[in-house]
């Protein structure tokens, strides 16, 4: 198994801001970055890296997702249940489609690797 560290993260492309991806920015610039690793021809399944700069934003998940932190620290609050968890490198989560989540990116940059199922 390859250890998770910044050296294993590919160079990420600019994806604008999280607002360009359908989120509401509450604090900070929240610049988004990413790199698609795999996407099925019907787009039902995809795997990618997603990064974002420091800030706070709200999003409603457009798909089911399993994610693992590869860089940084983030606090996620499920706004439906009120449950709040903080995740660091090597930790992961699963979130169901249509879940409203409040993101708080604590450091300069946060990056996750995710598998999404539409």
C-alpha positions, 0 to 999 in steps of 0.5 A: 500500500502506498502511504498517503502524502502530498507527493502522491497527489497529481497536479490539480487543474483549476475548476474555478470556485466551489460556487461554480460547482453549485455550492454557496460560499460563506467565507473565503475564496474557496478556489476549487482544483481537481483531477479526474482519474476515472469516469464511466462512459455513462458518468454513473461512476467517477473517481477524482481528486478534489481540492479547495482553498481555505474557507467555508461553504455549503453544498448539497451532494449531487451523488453518493460519495466515499472520500479519503483526505490526502492533504489538509484538514476539514470539518464537515457538518451534516446539516440534516442531522447536525453531526459534525466531524473533523477529518485529517490525512488518511481519514475518510467518510461516506455521504449520501446523495442530496445530503446538505453539508457545511464544509470548513476548510481549516488550512491553506488547502484541502485535498481529497480522493473520492469515488462518486456514484450517481 
